[in-house]
């Protein structure tokens, strides 16, 4: 657990703070963070107070959530004064913003406004005292005097039932933000005492995604998605019944990931995972990486669950998910969704998310994953109602929220328009596949089809060879590899450059036929035992992994074709596209003798299918 401040803050609030501050802001806004999950929605709305010298922003954390991982660092990164919770409770503020119900929110000295931290209010929660898990992303035991709606006729809905909205029988929330009128209607049925506090504020999370839609191709390039590739995003909510969870028969992910790696060709598909922050910080990022190490070595990208999950969603061609908000957001964005875990027990049956889960296509664990993914993309039809019920005011949340926030503070709004921050461009994160790949090749004329994946069907039509990255964890695979590859700068002194490295590899692994050194996004230096060194460069319009170039040249020569003349162009078919490859022999570049290595010359072997076939 990361420490949160324990000493009281003296500036800009606290005893005697007036003599120390440079500006005396007439209004104070306290942002109440329960955990990293709930903080995401609060960070969405902070820009609504930017440039207003009348407002002092403050942070605090209730410490009430079981999920405290990442909270301390997040508070530090925001860069606002952080009040210990006990100090926050006795500090007069004009507005407190929260996106959950943990802690003694009713004791705060100021107006309280609560936002949802997901797609509306959807969770059906166990009754207090049932001894079940924490029901929300930072929940609380209801205060004394709360009552159960409907005389126990149903389990309460998080954020809409009296258990969460009343203290000593009275509402303690001054503003309750809804994205759609259906949430207001449920509140009137479940807790009419708190209904007057509700107002329509739209969905700032969804609005930021809508505004970022034109940047989809940028987000795809940031994730290393090449032209012609399809991005499959795996998404899981945090409880045992989610895709990541081990809830009995729903333990889907451990078997699904290897199948995705085996069935989806590496050059046709890119895989990414968006895990709920309560998974990421509850188990620890290091543990998540340890559990998913094999998948990551096979090219799976782990997405930052706070800063970049929306960008990954916008970049996706298909989402494999569960009953969490991310799946519903994907459907609202008209992205094909397959539910691999669809437990409805945790959802309010009247919530639109529950209706979506009942109607969304399912992933059949007994059928071909590739076939289902391709079918979901090609036969996709938007599910009616998804986008409608996310928000009744798309694109308008900034104006609606700021108007109500300032009304609660009894402060005139700034003259400038209310605006949200655009989603940031994620860092460049291309896949680094160090797990061994089976490579299926077919040669027709000057065209070479290359299909790489972790596994191939036994009836694969074509030649098969084994390609292994030099940094593989499976060192035994290097001993049987037909092709060994790596990436590096052309002048990297540690590796000796592509000529020396390729010679060293063929000397160290006598069974290996080819060594490929990727020197840039479109070039690969390839050494074959019998024919020396070649530079293979992509022509205009090519956008494929240069490591596949080595497989294409190997397949060409293994098929008995002549050594390409200088400037000859081969055409590699991979990743749904056709990529012209210019092959140039590098005469006089062999430095085996200079490097103290014997000549690597020998017959070019056809791929050893028995070694490469899956066992």
QUISUL-V78391 format. One record per helix or strand. SS is the DSSP state (A for helix, B for strand). FROM is the first residue (numbers start at 1). TO is the last residue. If there is no record, write none. Layout:
BEGIN
((SS:FROM:TO) (SS:FROM:TO))
END
This chain:
BEGIN
((A:17:19) (B:27:33) (A:36:49) (B:55:61) (A:71:78) (B:81:83) (A:85:89) (B:95:98) (A:105:107) (B:111:114) (B:123:124) (A:149:152) (B:157:157) (A:162:165) (B:166:167) (B:170:171) (B:175:178) (A:181:190) (A:195:197) (B:198:200) (A:204:222) (B:230:236) (A:248:250) (A:253:263) (B:269:275) (A:277:283) (A:285:291) (A:293:297) (B:301:302) (A:309:315) (B:318:321) (A:325:332) (B:336:339) (B:347:347) (A:352:359) (B:362:362) (A:369:378) (A:386:390) (A:397:409) (B:437:444) (B:447:453) (B:463:469) (A:475:480) (B:483:487) (A:497:508) (B:514:520) (B:523:528) (B:532:538) (A:547:558) (B:568:574) (B:577:585) (A:609:612))
END
